[in-house]
Amino acid sequence: MVLHKDGFEISRGTQMKNKFLALLLGAAGLLVVSRPALAHHGRSNYDVTSTATVKGVVTEFEWTNPHALIHLDVTGENGNVEKWIAETNSPNTLTRQGWSKNTVKVGDEVTLVGHRVKGGGYYINFSKITWPDGRVLTPAVQN
């Protein structure tokens, strides 16, 4: 079958090849655009060869995507106050673990266990949080 467009004859085979090429280019473009999103979820920026424990007072709890954050003041070995940030899972994942936006409150004294960022910065990805009354929560989905 031959179609006429502006006086030109275009065969059905050519139309199919053009549609396939457009689909292929669209899929390749989608992969290029989505690549940074896949790279985001790596743990290469954390020292997973050792576990760190941080104890401090909560100054802010950010219940936001893509990761909830706990800001806390930690008194260092030298007596100076260090401003730490503790990263955890998304609010959606935390909710399935029994958390809410009110689980952690400003003024709470907490102990966090997790992996510290490489390079020694005051940043940790934690896997367990403990309050002085003995309450313990984990941010990860348990199997």
Residue pairs with C-beta under 8 A, 6 or more apart in sequence:
1 11
1 12
2 9
2 10
2 11
2 12
3 9
3 10
3 11
3 12
3 15
4 10
40 66
43 115
43 125
45 117
45 118
46 115
46 116
46 117
46 118
46 125
47 115
47 116
47 117
47 118
48 115
50 115
50 116
51 113
51 114
51 115
52 113
52 114
52 115
52 116
52 124
53 111
53 112
53 113
54 72
54 74
54 84
54 86
54 111
54 112
54 124
54 126
55 74
55 109
55 110
55 111
55 112
56 72
56 73
56 74
56 75
56 84
56 109
56 110
57 72
57 73
57 107
57 108
57 109
57 110
58 70
58 71
58 72
58 104
58 105
58 106
58 107
58 108
58 109
58 110
59 71
59 72
59 73
59 83
59 106
60 69
60 70
60 71
60 106
61 68
61 69
61 70
61 71
61 101
61 103
61 104
61 105
61 106
62 68
62 69
62 70
62 71
63 91
63 101
64 91
65 90
65 91
65 92
66 90
67 87
67 88
67 89
67 90
68 87
68 88
68 89
68 90
68 91
68 94
68 139
69 85
69 86
69 87
69 88
70 85
70 86
70 88
70 104
70 110
70 112
70 126
70 129
71 83
71 84
71 85
71 86
72 83
72 84
72 86
72 110
72 112
73 81
73 82
73 83
73 84
74 81
74 82
74 84
74 122
75 81
75 82
76 82
82 122
83 122
84 122
84 123
84 124
85 122
85 123
85 124
86 112
86 114
86 123
86 124
86 125
86 126
87 123
87 124
87 125
87 126
88 94
88 125
88 126
88 139
89 97
89 139
89 140
91 99
91 101
93 139
93 140
93 141
94 103
94 139
96 141
97 137
97 138
97 139
97 140
97 141
97 142
98 137
99 137
99 139
103 137
104 110
104 129
108 131
109 131
109 132
110 129
110 130
110 131
111 129
111 130
112 124
112 126
112 128
112 129
112 130
113 126
113 127
113 128
113 129
113 130
114 124
114 125
114 126
114 127
114 128
115 124
115 125
115 127
116 123
116 124
117 123
117 124
117 125
126 139
127 138
127 139
127 140
128 136
128 137
128 138
129 136
129 137
129 138
129 139
130 136
